[in-house]
Structure formats: structure tokens, C-alpha cells
Amino acid sequence: MRFQCFKFLNRLSLQTVLTVPFVLQLVAVVGVVGYLSFKNGQAAVNDLASQLRQELTARILQQLEATVERPHVINQLNANLLLRNDLDILTGKGEYQFWQQAKVFPSTNLIYCGSERNGAFLGVGRSDGGIGDTLIVQTSNAATDYHFRYYDIDSTGQRGLLRSKGNRRYDPRLRPWYRAAQASGRPTWSDVYLDFDVMLPTITAAVPVYSSGDGQLLGVCATDIILSEELNGFLRTLKIGRSGIAFIAQPDGSLIASSTPEPITVGSGEDTELLAGSQSSNPLIRGATHYLSDRFGGFSQIQTSQAGFMLNNKQQFLETVRFQDEHGLDWIVVLVIPESDFMEQIHENTQLTLLSCVIALLGAIVIGLLTTQWLTRPLLQLNSTAQEIARGRWEKVVELERIDEIG
């Protein structure tokens, strides 16, 4: 084998033997260094992406905890007012406290109580479905034929002129938030439902209030959060890479908040319902939903995890966090960031490395050819002279100006 190798090399020109190994070594060194540089950059990017996802999910969880804690604090204050007779749902006594609470906690949409005995309702909330800053009194009782009456509130918290009238009868005892509190017998959350007036996805923290004497149910005090205004607004303030998204879903896969401008409801009027993640127009939400459903066997089985999935032949970083509280809330926070958001600079550096490699190879080939030509020219001259001498031409002389080994 060694003899055949030497025999093969003996057939090659000296220029080839000197140039090719040099170029091959250069290609190997540059290739290995470039590959290791790319892999190290990719590992650093993966670590950075993981840290970013953890930081963002921590911020989302912190915001969720603050958002869902406030309503229960408000409810407990109002339950105490009702027990001390400082709040009368029928006459409107105590609505000033509702107004103060709404001013202190601007993230709430509506603060109210409903009566078990006569179905009366009294609350203070924000106009325009929680979007505006104007506060109004909302009341419904036998005197209004159980139709809502909306009153302005002046700067001192006093009820002003009648603002408008509702056109539908309202009984709080039939609403989801009331029934949820009545059924649980303790502070709880309602399911996500559509607000009675603005038909926006809403969730209510509610607490049943029982008399201290006979333990009879006096009513339910509650606080509303309109998800599309509270959580969507927060998620859209987050900078999630260059094109990443975050969304919050229920265990059934329906969306309750999203960082994208896409509405989280479909339909209109009484047919309005929450948008399923699998039906979203956003490809990241839709792709993440399908991946998580396949991986965990359904959204209800999702746990806190980090993973990645392919979407349109592109890697996507994914993080899920299960958010639960002591009052029965159960949501899944999902964060998706395309790998390309982080790898763009790495790819640019890789292209620059390849270009540098090509330039280096061309330079090496040129230098190798010039070097071998410089080395072999006197040897070729010596070979030519030797052939002349072999033919009997002794007058041929090799003239060299070099003093190295070849000279």
C-alpha cells in the first residue's frame, strides 16, 4: 500500500505535491475553526434565548399574580361593608367606597355586589367597556324593573345625572360569577364569559357573603377584569425578540390574551365566543398550539417546560408555564420566539467567515504556485542541463545566483 502511494506521488509534479497539501491543510484548519465558531455561537444563542424566555415568562407571571390578587382584596373589603350594613345594594348606600376603589385600582373594570334576597345590583365601573377613565354608577333593582340605570359620578364621588338606560332585564343571581361563588361557598373565579354590556371576554373574582347570625347568603360581591384590555395591553408592551409572541390560553385551548393585534373572539352579538388557538390567523400561535397538543396530548396536560419545534422548516424556541392560584384559576402561558431572531447575526458572521475562507484559499493557491515555481525553476534548469550533457553537449552551463541548498 505504501509503495503504491509513493508510486502515485512520483507521478505528480513537484508543484502539485508542494501546493495541494498546503491548501488542504488550510481548508481543514479554516473549516474546523469556522465550524467550531458557528457551534459555539449557536450554543451561546440558545443559552441567551433560554434566559430571555425565562425573564419574559417571569414578568408575565408577576403581572398575572398582581392582576388576579387585587380583585379578591377588593371583594373582601366590600363583603365586610355589606356585613356591617355600611353597604346597601338596594338604596345605593356605600357606592362611594366602590368609587374610591375604582380610582385606586384602575385595572378593574367593574366593582359591584348583587343581592340574594331581591336580585338588586349595585356597582361602579368604567364606561366604554373598561377602555375609558370615566366612572359611572350601575344599578338595577325592582324600582328600575331590573333594567340597568347608568349615572354619572362627579369629582367628589357623588352620583350625578342619569346617563343612560339599559334595554335588557338583569338578574345577578343568574349570572356566571354569582353562581360560581354560590356553588363554591368561598372566594373563587368565574369561567371566562362575555360581559353583559360590551360583549368582551371577562373574568370575575367573586366572594359569597353570609350573615354572621344564621349563615344565610346575603349576596355576592365581585370585581371584573376585561381580559382583552388588561392582559392584552400588558402582553403587547413586551419586547419578545424581533418577531416573537406570547399568549395565554385556557386548558381547553381557547385564547384569553395575546400579544398579537388579532382579536381573541370570533362571531358577533350573542354568537361571540373565544378564539381557539388552533384557529388563530397567527402562524406562531397556530403552530405552537398544534405542537403542544400533539406533545402533551391536549392543552389540559401541559406543564411548565422548554422545547423547540419546526415551523415552515424554521426552528422556534418555545416555553410554557402553568399558572394557577388558590382560587381555582388555571391558565397556560406560552412564549414563542423564532430562532432566526437570534441567529441572524450568527449567519452573517458565518457568511463573512466563508467569504474570508475563499479569499484565503485563493491567496494560498497563488502563493503556493509562486513559491513552488521559485523552488522548482533551478531544478528544472538542472534537469534540462543534465539531459543536454547526456546527449554529449558538455558546453551547457547552469548559472544560478542562489546560495541556498538548491543553489
C-alpha positions as CSV (number, residue, x, y, z in Angstrom):
1,M,0.0,0.0,0.0
2,R,2.8,2.4,0.9
3,F,4.7,1.5,-2.3
4,Q,1.6,2.3,-4.4
5,C,1.1,5.6,-2.5
6,F,4.8,6.6,-3.3
7,K,4.3,5.4,-6.8
8,F,1.3,7.6,-7.2
9,L,3.1,10.6,-5.7
10,N,6.0,10.0,-8.0
11,R,3.7,10.6,-11.0
12,L,2.7,14.1,-9.7
13,S,4.6,17.3,-10.5
14,L,6.6,18.9,-7.8
15,Q,4.3,22.0,-7.9
16,T,1.3,19.8,-7.2
17,V,3.0,17.9,-4.4
18,L,4.0,21.2,-2.7
19,T,0.8,23.2,-3.3
20,V,-2.1,20.7,-2.7
21,P,-1.1,19.6,0.8
22,F,-0.7,23.2,1.9
23,V,-4.1,24.2,0.5
24,L,-5.7,21.1,2.0
25,Q,-4.3,21.9,5.5
26,L,-5.5,25.5,5.2
27,V,-9.0,24.3,4.2
28,A,-9.1,21.8,7.1
29,V,-8.0,24.4,9.6
30,V,-10.3,27.1,8.4
31,G,-13.2,24.7,8.2
32,V,-12.7,23.3,11.7
33,V,-12.3,26.8,13.2
34,G,-15.4,28.1,11.3
35,Y,-17.5,25.1,12.3
36,L,-16.5,25.3,16.0
37,S,-17.1,29.1,15.9
38,F,-20.6,28.5,14.5
39,K,-21.5,25.8,17.0
40,N,-20.2,27.9,19.9
41,G,-22.2,30.9,18.6
42,Q,-25.3,28.7,18.3
43,A,-24.8,27.4,21.9
44,A,-24.5,30.9,23.1
45,V,-27.6,32.0,21.3
46,N,-29.6,29.0,22.7
47,D,-28.4,30.0,26.2
48,L,-29.4,33.6,25.6
49,A,-32.8,32.6,24.2
50,S,-33.4,30.5,27.2
51,Q,-32.6,33.3,29.6
52,L,-34.8,35.7,27.6
53,R,-37.7,33.3,27.7
54,Q,-37.3,32.8,31.4
55,E,-37.1,36.5,32.1
56,L,-40.2,37.2,29.9
57,T,-42.3,34.5,31.5
58,A,-41.3,35.7,34.9
59,R,-42.5,39.1,34.1
60,I,-45.8,37.7,32.7
61,L,-46.3,35.6,35.8
62,Q,-45.6,38.6,38.0
63,Q,-48.2,40.7,36.2
64,L,-50.7,37.9,36.3
65,E,-50.2,37.5,40.1
66,A,-50.7,41.2,40.7
67,T,-53.7,41.3,38.4
68,V,-55.6,38.4,39.9
69,E,-54.7,39.3,43.5
70,R,-56.3,42.8,43.6
71,P,-59.9,41.8,42.8
72,H,-60.0,39.4,45.8
73,V,-58.7,42.1,48.1
74,I,-61.4,44.5,46.9
75,N,-64.1,41.9,47.3
76,Q,-63.2,41.2,50.9
77,L,-63.4,44.9,51.7
78,N,-66.8,45.1,50.2
79,A,-68.0,41.9,51.9
80,N,-67.1,43.5,55.2
81,L,-69.0,46.6,54.3
82,L,-72.1,44.5,53.5
83,L,-71.9,42.6,56.7
84,R,-71.6,45.9,58.8
85,N,-74.6,47.4,56.9
86,D,-72.3,50.1,55.5
87,L,-73.4,49.0,52.1
88,D,-77.0,48.7,50.9
89,I,-77.3,47.3,47.4
90,L,-80.9,48.4,47.1
91,T,-80.6,52.1,48.1
92,G,-77.1,52.7,46.8
93,K,-75.6,53.3,50.3
94,G,-71.9,52.7,50.1
95,E,-71.3,53.3,46.4
96,Y,-68.8,56.0,47.4
97,Q,-66.5,53.2,48.6
98,F,-66.9,51.5,45.2
99,W,-65.9,54.7,43.5
100,Q,-62.8,55.1,45.7
101,Q,-61.7,51.5,45.0
102,A,-62.1,52.0,41.2
103,K,-60.0,55.1,41.5
104,V,-57.2,53.4,43.4
105,F,-57.3,50.2,41.2
106,P,-57.6,51.4,37.6
107,S,-57.0,47.9,36.2
108,T,-60.5,46.9,37.3
109,N,-63.5,47.3,35.0
110,L,-66.4,47.0,37.4
111,I,-66.7,46.6,41.2
112,Y,-70.2,45.5,42.4
113,C,-72.4,43.4,44.6
114,G,-75.6,41.5,43.9
115,S,-78.4,40.8,46.5
116,E,-79.7,37.3,47.1
117,R,-83.0,38.5,48.6
118,N,-84.3,40.8,45.9
119,G,-81.9,40.4,42.9
120,A,-80.7,44.0,43.2
121,F,-77.4,45.1,41.8
122,L,-75.1,48.0,42.6
123,G,-71.7,48.7,41.1
124,V,-69.2,51.3,39.9
125,G,-67.3,50.8,36.7
126,R,-65.7,52.3,33.7
127,S,-67.5,53.5,30.7
128,D,-66.8,52.2,27.2
129,G,-66.2,48.6,28.3
130,G,-63.2,49.4,30.6
131,I,-61.4,51.4,28.0
132,G,-62.1,54.9,29.2
133,D,-61.3,56.6,32.5
134,T,-64.8,57.8,33.2
135,L,-66.5,56.1,36.2
136,I,-70.3,55.6,36.3
137,V,-72.7,54.0,38.8
138,Q,-74.6,51.0,37.5
139,T,-77.7,49.9,39.4
140,S,-80.6,47.5,38.8
141,N,-83.5,46.7,41.1
142,A,-87.2,46.4,41.4
143,A,-87.6,50.2,41.1
144,T,-85.9,50.1,37.6
145,D,-87.9,47.0,36.6
146,Y,-84.5,45.2,36.8
147,H,-83.2,47.2,33.8
148,F,-79.8,48.9,34.3
149,R,-79.6,52.6,35.0
150,Y,-76.2,54.3,34.4
151,Y,-75.4,57.5,36.4
152,D,-72.5,59.9,36.1
153,I,-70.3,60.4,39.1
154,D,-68.8,63.9,40.0
155,S,-65.3,64.6,41.1
156,T,-66.3,64.0,44.8
157,G,-67.7,60.6,44.2
158,Q,-71.4,61.6,44.3
159,R,-74.0,60.2,42.0
160,G,-75.0,62.7,39.2
161,L,-77.4,62.8,36.4
162,L,-78.9,59.7,34.7
163,R,-76.5,58.9,31.8
164,S,-78.5,56.1,30.0
165,K,-80.8,53.2,30.5
166,G,-80.3,49.5,29.6
167,N,-82.7,47.7,27.3
168,R,-82.4,44.2,28.9
169,R,-83.6,42.8,32.2
170,Y,-80.8,41.8,34.5
171,D,-80.8,39.4,37.5
172,P,-77.3,39.0,39.1
173,R,-78.4,35.7,40.6
174,L,-78.4,34.1,37.1
175,R,-75.0,35.4,36.1
176,P,-72.0,33.0,36.0
177,W,-70.0,34.9,38.6
178,Y,-72.8,34.8,41.1
179,R,-73.5,31.1,40.6
180,A,-69.8,30.3,40.8
181,A,-69.4,32.0,44.2
182,Q,-72.7,30.5,45.5
183,A,-71.6,27.0,44.4
184,S,-68.1,27.2,45.9
185,G,-69.1,28.9,49.1
186,R,-65.7,30.7,49.2
187,P,-63.7,33.3,47.1
188,T,-63.5,32.0,43.6
189,W,-63.2,32.8,39.9
190,S,-65.9,32.6,37.3
191,D,-65.2,31.0,34.0
192,V,-64.3,33.4,31.2
193,Y,-67.5,34.8,29.8
194,L,-68.7,37.7,27.7
195,D,-69.5,40.9,29.5
196,F,-73.3,41.7,29.7
197,D,-72.9,45.2,28.1
198,V,-69.8,45.2,25.8
199,M,-69.6,41.5,24.9
200,L,-65.9,41.3,25.6
201,P,-64.2,38.3,27.3
202,T,-64.3,38.9,31.0
203,I,-63.4,37.1,34.2
204,T,-64.8,37.8,37.6
205,A,-63.4,37.3,41.1
206,A,-66.4,36.7,43.4
207,V,-66.9,36.1,47.1
208,P,-70.2,35.0,48.8
209,V,-71.3,37.0,51.8
210,Y,-73.1,35.1,54.6
211,S,-74.8,36.7,57.6
212,S,-73.0,36.2,60.8
213,G,-76.1,35.1,62.6
214,D,-77.9,32.4,60.7
215,G,-75.3,31.9,57.9
216,Q,-77.8,32.8,55.2
217,L,-76.4,34.0,51.9
218,L,-76.8,37.8,51.7
219,G,-75.3,38.3,48.3
220,V,-72.2,38.1,46.3
221,C,-69.5,40.8,45.9
222,A,-67.4,40.7,42.7
223,T,-64.8,42.5,40.6
224,D,-64.5,42.3,36.8
225,I,-61.4,42.2,34.7
226,I,-61.9,42.6,31.0
227,L,-59.1,40.4,29.6
228,S,-58.8,42.0,26.2
229,E,-58.0,45.3,27.9
230,E,-56.0,44.2,30.9
231,L,-53.8,41.3,29.8
232,N,-53.6,42.0,26.1
233,G,-52.4,45.5,26.8
234,F,-49.7,44.2,29.0
235,L,-48.5,41.5,26.6
236,R,-48.2,43.9,23.8
237,T,-45.8,46.1,25.8
238,L,-43.3,43.2,26.0
239,K,-40.4,43.1,23.5
240,I,-40.2,39.4,22.6
241,G,-37.2,39.2,20.4
242,R,-37.8,40.7,17.0
243,S,-40.9,38.7,16.0
244,G,-41.8,36.5,19.0
245,I,-45.2,36.3,20.5
246,A,-46.8,35.4,23.8
247,F,-50.3,34.2,24.6
248,I,-52.4,32.9,27.5
249,A,-54.8,30.0,26.9
250,Q,-57.3,28.0,28.9
251,P,-57.0,24.2,29.3
252,D,-59.5,23.8,26.5
253,G,-57.1,25.6,24.1
254,S,-59.1,28.9,23.8
255,L,-57.2,32.2,24.0
256,I,-57.8,34.7,26.7
257,A,-54.9,37.0,25.9
258,S,-52.4,37.5,23.2
259,S,-49.5,39.9,22.3
260,T,-50.7,40.0,18.7
261,P,-53.3,42.5,17.4
262,E,-55.6,39.7,16.4
263,P,-59.0,39.7,18.3
264,I,-59.4,36.8,20.8
265,T,-63.1,36.4,20.0
266,V,-64.9,35.3,16.9
267,G,-68.5,35.9,15.9
268,S,-70.7,38.8,16.9
269,G,-73.5,39.6,19.4
270,E,-74.8,36.6,21.3
271,D,-72.8,34.3,19.0
272,T,-69.5,35.7,20.1
273,E,-67.1,33.2,21.5
274,L,-63.4,32.9,22.4
275,L,-61.0,32.1,19.6
276,A,-59.3,28.7,19.8
277,G,-55.5,28.8,19.4
278,S,-55.7,26.2,16.6
279,Q,-57.9,28.6,14.6
280,S,-55.7,31.7,15.1
281,S,-54.6,33.5,12.0
282,N,-51.1,34.0,13.5
283,P,-48.9,31.1,12.3
284,L,-46.8,31.1,15.6
285,I,-49.9,30.7,17.8
286,R,-51.4,28.1,15.5
287,G,-48.1,26.2,15.2
288,A,-47.4,26.3,18.9
289,T,-51.0,25.1,19.7
290,H,-50.7,22.1,17.4
291,Y,-47.2,21.2,18.7
292,L,-48.3,21.4,22.3
293,S,-51.5,19.5,21.7
294,D,-49.5,16.7,20.0
295,R,-46.7,16.6,22.6
296,F,-48.9,16.6,25.7
297,G,-52.0,15.0,24.4
298,G,-54.1,18.1,24.9
299,F,-53.8,21.6,26.4
300,S,-55.1,20.4,29.8
301,Q,-52.0,18.2,30.2
302,I,-49.4,21.0,29.5
303,Q,-46.8,21.6,32.2
304,T,-44.0,24.1,32.6
305,S,-41.4,23.2,30.0
306,Q,-38.9,24.5,27.4
307,A,-38.8,23.0,24.0
308,G,-38.5,23.8,20.3
309,F,-40.4,22.9,17.2
310,M,-40.2,23.4,13.5
311,L,-42.5,25.7,11.6
312,N,-42.0,26.1,7.9
313,N,-38.6,24.5,8.2
314,K,-37.5,27.1,10.8
315,Q,-36.7,26.4,14.4
316,Q,-38.9,28.0,17.0
317,F,-38.0,28.4,20.7
318,L,-40.9,27.6,23.0
319,E,-41.6,28.0,26.7
320,T,-44.8,27.1,28.6
321,V,-45.7,27.9,32.2
322,R,-48.8,26.6,34.0
323,F,-50.3,29.4,36.1
324,Q,-52.6,28.5,38.9
325,D,-53.8,30.3,42.0
326,E,-55.6,29.3,45.2
327,H,-59.0,30.4,44.0
328,G,-59.2,28.0,41.0
329,L,-57.5,29.9,38.2
330,D,-55.8,27.6,35.7
331,W,-54.1,29.2,32.7
332,I,-51.2,28.3,30.4
333,V,-48.7,31.0,29.4
334,V,-47.0,30.3,26.1
335,L,-44.0,32.1,24.7
336,V,-42.7,31.6,21.2
337,I,-39.5,33.2,19.7
338,P,-38.2,32.2,16.2
339,E,-34.5,31.1,16.3
340,S,-33.9,33.4,13.4
341,D,-34.4,36.4,15.8
342,F,-31.1,35.4,17.4
343,M,-29.3,33.6,14.7
344,E,-29.3,36.4,12.1
345,Q,-26.0,37.9,13.3
346,I,-24.5,34.4,13.6
347,H,-25.5,33.6,10.0
348,E,-24.0,36.9,8.8
349,N,-20.8,36.1,10.6
350,T,-20.8,32.6,9.0
351,Q,-21.1,34.1,5.6
352,L,-18.3,36.5,6.3
353,T,-16.2,33.6,7.5
354,L,-16.9,31.6,4.3
355,L,-16.0,34.6,2.2
356,S,-12.8,35.1,4.2
357,C,-12.1,31.4,3.7
358,V,-12.5,31.6,-0.1
359,I,-10.2,34.6,-0.3
360,A,-7.6,32.9,1.9
361,L,-7.8,29.8,-0.3
362,L,-7.3,31.8,-3.5
363,G,-4.4,33.6,-1.9
364,A,-2.9,30.4,-0.6
365,I,-3.1,28.8,-4.1
366,V,-1.5,31.8,-5.7
367,I,1.3,32.0,-3.1
368,G,1.8,28.2,-3.3
369,L,2.1,28.3,-7.1
370,L,4.6,31.2,-6.9
371,T,6.6,29.5,-4.2
372,T,6.8,26.2,-5.9
373,Q,7.7,27.9,-9.2
374,W,10.5,29.7,-7.4
375,L,11.7,26.4,-5.8
376,T,11.4,24.2,-9.0
377,R,12.9,26.6,-11.6
378,P,16.5,25.8,-10.8
379,L,15.7,22.1,-10.6
380,L,14.1,22.3,-14.0
381,Q,17.1,24.1,-15.3
382,L,19.4,21.4,-13.8
383,N,17.2,18.7,-15.3
384,S,17.5,20.3,-18.8
385,T,21.3,20.7,-18.5
386,A,21.6,17.0,-17.4
387,Q,19.7,15.9,-20.4
388,E,22.0,18.0,-22.7
389,I,25.1,16.5,-21.1
390,A,23.6,13.0,-21.6
391,R,23.4,13.9,-25.3
392,G,27.1,14.8,-25.3
393,R,26.7,18.5,-25.2
394,W,29.2,19.4,-22.4
395,E,29.2,23.1,-23.1
396,K,25.8,23.7,-21.3
397,V,26.4,25.5,-18.0
398,V,23.7,26.2,-15.3
399,E,24.0,29.7,-13.9
400,L,22.5,30.3,-10.5
401,E,22.6,33.3,-8.3
402,R,21.2,31.4,-5.2
403,I,23.3,30.4,-2.3
404,D,20.6,28.2,-0.5
405,E,20.5,24.4,-0.6
406,I,19.1,24.4,-4.1
407,G,21.8,26.8,-5.3
